[in-house]
Amino acid sequence: MAAGDTDEAAPLLASSPKISPQNSRPTSMVMKRAKSLIPAHLVAEAMSSLNGVDLRWSGPITPTEMHYVEQYVLTKYPQYCNGLLIQDETFNLSVDPPSPENTTTESGSPSSISHLLADIDKAQLLPSRLLETLTRKSTFSGNFVSIPEIQAQNRALRNCGLTGDHYAVLFVPNLLSAMTMIGESYPFFKGNCYLTILREEVDCIRDLALAKESKVIVAPESWMDLRIRGSQLSQYFRKKCKYSPKGLFCYPVEVGGVRYSMHWVSEARRNAWHVLLDATAVDFAAERMNLALHRPDFVVCAVEDFGAERGKKITCLLVSRKLFE
């Protein structure tokens, strides 16, 4: 980009909105310090990655292009981002020398991935309402489950592409109730994390994780966009931690008609994270999901209640049996 172009772009970039740590985020979190200006050479790099844009481009930046530039720089050069909502200033969990038996690695070799998956499969739910209910249903499934209940459970499993051999199904009043039960039973502690992309009004797990001194990370929905190179979400999955599993990752399948990839379930689990999938916005009357290859640890979905008035739905919580058996 020429010197004249730099002078032209600088006022526009300098006038881009900045996030105020005091007003726009919960006071229980801390914003990372942000730099006020994106360098012109990074703007040029971001623009050159757009399809159909000439590398000699020197015209004004449109609002859509400016949004893309900000997202590009956010993911590839986090030092220029407007901040990440986390519990403290850093995410370096490897403060103490890790012990070899419980340390996760960033190696992508098949042996290391198998080791990480074995570790997260060993994790068990804490004593809670959820664990008590799961254990009772699993032990006495033939005696205390009605036929309509079995039919609804089968619909939930079929809609998600899962089987009763690997998942138990419970009925809950709503998404908030399911989140509460998961937050109470998940083994949070000082040293592991809760990484969430759910909206705050339904995400009660944040407070439950903080109460157990776990690190809470609130990420923007834009991190789930596979089109942006060098995903910040992938970087957080790969962060070193002296504990395995590293914690719980929670995200929605669909927001405002935008469907997000199931790739994030597999990537999180490969890097020693448990996964909670919010599928309550999915219309199973039009399509089904195939989660058999991804195997999230928790799924919250809604199925139609054929025994009630038309349009009424039942909220279902699917839990991997490895967490409680």
C-alpha positions in Angstrom: 0.0 0.0 0.0 1.4 3.4 -0.9 2.2 6.2 1.6 -0.8 8.2 0.3 -3.1 5.2 0.9 -1.7 4.9 4.5 -2.6 8.5 5.2 -6.1 8.1 3.8 -6.8 4.9 5.7 -5.4 6.0 9.1 -8.3 8.4 10.1 -10.9 5.8 9.2 -9.2 3.1 11.2 -8.5 5.5 14.1 -12.3 6.3 14.2 -13.4 2.7 14.5 -15.3 2.0 17.7 -13.5 1.0 20.8 -14.9 -1.2 23.6 -15.1 0.2 27.1 -14.1 -2.3 29.7 -16.2 -0.5 32.3 -19.5 -0.3 30.4 -19.8 -3.2 27.9 -18.7 -6.2 29.9 -19.6 -7.8 33.2 -17.6 -6.4 36.2 -16.5 -9.9 37.2 -14.4 -10.1 34.1 -11.3 -8.2 32.9 -10.7 -6.8 29.5 -7.3 -7.2 27.9 -5.7 -3.9 27.0 -6.3 -3.0 23.3 -4.2 -1.1 20.8 -6.1 1.8 19.3 -4.9 1.5 15.7 -4.6 -1.3 13.2 -1.4 -0.8 11.2 -2.0 -0.1 7.5 0.1 -3.1 6.4 -2.3 -5.4 8.3 -5.3 -3.7 6.7 -3.7 -4.3 3.3 -3.0 -8.0 4.2 -6.6 -8.5 5.2 -8.0 -6.9 2.1 -5.7 -8.9 -0.1 -7.1 -12.1 1.3 -10.6 -11.2 0.0 -11.6 -12.8 -3.2 -11.9 -10.5 -6.1 -9.9 -7.6 -4.5 -6.9 -6.4 -6.5 -3.6 -6.4 -4.5 -3.0 -2.8 -5.7 -6.4 -1.7 -4.1 -6.4 1.8 -2.9 -10.1 2.8 -2.7 -12.1 3.6 0.5 -13.0 0.8 2.9 -16.7 -0.1 3.0 -18.3 -1.0 6.4 -18.5 -4.7 5.4 -14.8 -4.7 4.4 -13.9 -3.0 7.6 -15.7 -5.6 9.7 -13.8 -8.3 7.8 -10.5 -6.5 8.4 -11.3 -6.3 12.2 -12.2 -10.0 12.3 -9.1 -11.0 10.3 -6.8 -9.1 12.6 -8.6 -10.3 15.7 -7.9 -13.9 14.8 -4.5 -13.7 13.3 -2.9 -10.9 15.3 -4.7 -10.9 18.7 -2.4 -8.2 20.1 -4.4 -5.7 18.1 -7.9 -7.0 19.1 -10.4 -5.0 21.2 -10.1 -7.4 24.0 -11.2 -10.9 25.1 -13.6 -11.4 28.0 -11.8 -13.6 30.5 -11.4 -13.9 34.2 -7.9 -12.5 34.4 -5.2 -11.1 32.1 -3.7 -14.4 30.9 -4.7 -17.8 29.8 -1.4 -19.5 30.6 -2.5 -22.5 32.7 1.0 -24.1 32.8 2.3 -22.0 35.6 3.7 -24.8 37.6 5.9 -27.6 36.2 3.4 -30.1 35.0 3.6 -33.7 36.0 3.9 -36.3 33.2 0.8 -38.3 34.1 -1.8 -35.5 33.8 -0.2 -33.0 31.3 -1.7 -32.3 28.0 0.4 -31.7 24.9 0.0 -29.9 21.6 1.2 -32.8 19.6 -1.1 -33.9 16.8 0.2 -37.5 16.7 -2.4 -40.3 16.9 -0.9 -41.6 20.1 -1.2 -38.2 21.9 -4.8 -37.7 20.7 -5.8 -41.2 21.9 -4.2 -40.3 25.3 -6.2 -37.1 25.5 -9.5 -38.8 24.6 -8.8 -41.5 27.1 -8.3 -38.8 29.8 -11.6 -37.0 29.1 -13.5 -40.2 29.0 -12.3 -41.0 32.5 -13.8 -37.8 33.9 -16.9 -38.3 36.0 -19.8 -36.0 37.0 -19.9 -34.7 40.6 -22.7 -35.9 43.0 -25.7 -33.8 42.0 -29.4 -33.9 40.9 -28.2 -34.8 37.4 -26.0 -37.7 38.5 -28.7 -39.0 40.8 -31.3 -39.0 38.1 -29.0 -40.5 35.5 -28.0 -43.3 37.8 -31.6 -44.1 38.8 -32.8 -44.1 35.2 -29.8 -46.2 34.0 -30.2 -48.8 36.8 -34.0 -49.2 36.7 -34.7 -48.3 33.1 -37.2 -51.1 32.6 -39.4 -50.3 35.7 -39.9 -46.6 35.9 -40.0 -45.4 32.2 -43.4 -45.1 30.5 -44.0 -45.9 26.9 -44.6 -42.2 25.9 -41.3 -41.3 27.6 -39.5 -44.1 25.7 -40.9 -42.8 22.5 -39.8 -39.2 23.2 -36.3 -40.4 24.2 -36.1 -42.4 20.9 -37.1 -39.3 18.9 -34.4 -37.2 20.6 -31.7 -39.8 19.9 -32.9 -40.3 16.4 -32.9 -36.6 15.6 -29.3 -36.3 16.8 -28.1 -39.4 15.1 -27.1 -41.0 18.5 -28.0 -44.3 20.3 -29.2 -45.2 23.7 -26.2 -47.4 24.2 -24.0 -44.3 24.4 -26.3 -41.6 25.6 -29.0 -41.2 28.3 -31.9 -38.9 27.7 -33.6 -36.8 30.4 -36.5 -34.4 30.1 -36.1 -30.9 31.6 -38.4 -27.8 31.7 -36.2 -25.6 29.5 -32.6 -24.8 28.4 -31.9 -22.9 31.5 -32.8 -25.9 33.7 -30.5 -28.2 31.6 -27.6 -25.7 31.9 -28.1 -25.5 35.7 -28.0 -29.3 36.1 -24.8 -29.5 33.9 -23.1 -26.7 35.8 -23.8 -28.2 39.2 -22.5 -31.6 38.2 -19.5 -30.8 36.0 -16.2 -31.2 37.8 -15.0 -27.6 37.7 -12.1 -26.7 39.9 -9.3 -24.1 40.2 -7.1 -25.0 37.2 -9.6 -26.0 34.5 -11.8 -23.8 32.3 -15.3 -23.0 31.0 -15.2 -21.7 27.4 -18.6 -20.4 26.2 -20.2 -18.8 23.2 -23.8 -18.9 24.6 -25.7 -15.7 25.3 -25.5 -14.6 28.9 -29.2 -14.8 29.7 -29.3 -18.6 29.4 -25.7 -19.4 30.4 -25.9 -19.9 34.2 -22.9 -22.2 34.0 -20.6 -19.1 34.1 -21.5 -18.3 37.7 -21.4 -22.0 38.8 -17.9 -22.3 37.3 -16.7 -19.1 38.9 -18.0 -20.3 42.2 -15.7 -23.4 41.9 -12.8 -21.1 41.0 -12.6 -22.3 37.4 -11.5 -19.9 34.7 -14.3 -18.5 32.6 -13.7 -17.4 29.0 -16.5 -15.7 27.0 -15.8 -15.8 23.3 -17.7 -14.0 20.5 -19.8 -16.0 17.9 -17.5 -14.7 15.1 -14.9 -17.1 16.4 -16.9 -20.0 15.0 -16.6 -18.7 11.4 -14.5 -21.3 9.6 -13.8 -18.8 6.8 -11.4 -16.7 8.9 -7.9 -18.0 8.9 -6.0 -18.8 12.0 -9.1 -19.2 14.2 -8.7 -17.8 17.7 -11.0 -20.6 18.9 -8.6 -23.2 17.7 -5.8 -21.4 19.5 -7.7 -21.6 22.8 -8.4 -25.3 22.3 -4.7 -25.9 21.9 -3.5 -23.9 24.9 -1.3 -25.9 27.3 -2.9 -27.0 30.5 -1.5 -29.2 33.3 -4.9 -30.9 33.7 -6.8 -33.2 31.4 -9.6 -32.6 30.6 -9.0 -28.9 30.2 -12.6 -28.0 30.9 -16.0 -27.6 29.3 -16.7 -25.9 25.9 -20.2 -24.7 25.2 -21.7 -23.4 21.9 -24.9 -23.2 20.0 -25.6 -25.1 16.8 -27.7 -22.3 15.3 -28.1 -18.6 16.1 -30.5 -16.4 14.1 -30.7 -18.8 11.2 -26.9 -19.2 11.0 -25.7 -22.8 11.3 -22.3 -23.5 12.8 -20.1 -26.4 12.0 -19.9 -29.6 14.0 -16.2 -29.4 13.4 -15.8 -27.5 16.6 -17.0 -30.5 18.6 -14.4 -32.8 17.2 -11.6 -30.3 17.5 -12.4 -29.5 21.1 -12.5 -33.1 22.1 -9.2 -33.8 20.2 -7.7 -31.2 22.5 -9.1 -32.6 25.7 -12.2 -30.5 26.2 -15.7 -31.7 27.0 -18.4 -30.3 24.8 -21.9 -29.0 25.5 -24.0 -28.5 22.4 -27.1 -26.3 22.5 -29.3 -27.6 19.7 -32.6 -26.2 20.9 -32.9 -23.9 17.9 -32.7 -26.8 15.4 -36.0 -27.6 13.6 -36.0 -31.4 13.6 -39.2 -31.4 11.6 -37.1 -30.2 8.6 -33.8 -32.0 9.2 -31.8 -34.2 11.5 -28.3 -33.9 12.9 -25.6 -36.6 12.6 -23.6 -36.4 15.8 -22.4 -40.0 15.9 -19.0 -39.0 14.4 -18.5 -36.0 16.8 -19.8 -37.4 20.1 -20.5 -34.2 22.2 -20.6 -35.0 25.9 -23.9 -33.1 26.4 -26.6 -32.1 23.9 -29.7 -30.0 24.7 -32.4 -30.3 22.1 -36.2 -29.9 21.7 -38.5 -32.6 20.2 -42.2 -32.3 19.4 -44.6 -33.6 21.9 -47.1 -35.6 19.9 -49.2 -36.3 22.9 -50.0 -32.6 23.5 -51.4 -29.7 21.5 -49.7 -29.0 18.2 -46.5 -27.1 18.3 -45.6 -27.9 21.9 -42.0 -29.2 22.4 -40.2 -31.1 25.1 -36.6 -30.1 26.0 -34.3 -33.0 26.2 -30.8 -33.3 27.8 -28.6 -36.0 26.3 -25.6 -37.1 28.4 -22.8 -39.3 27.4 -22.9 -42.5 29.5 -19.1 -42.4 29.9 -19.6 -39.4 32.3 -21.6 -41.4 34.8 -21.3 -45.1 34.3 
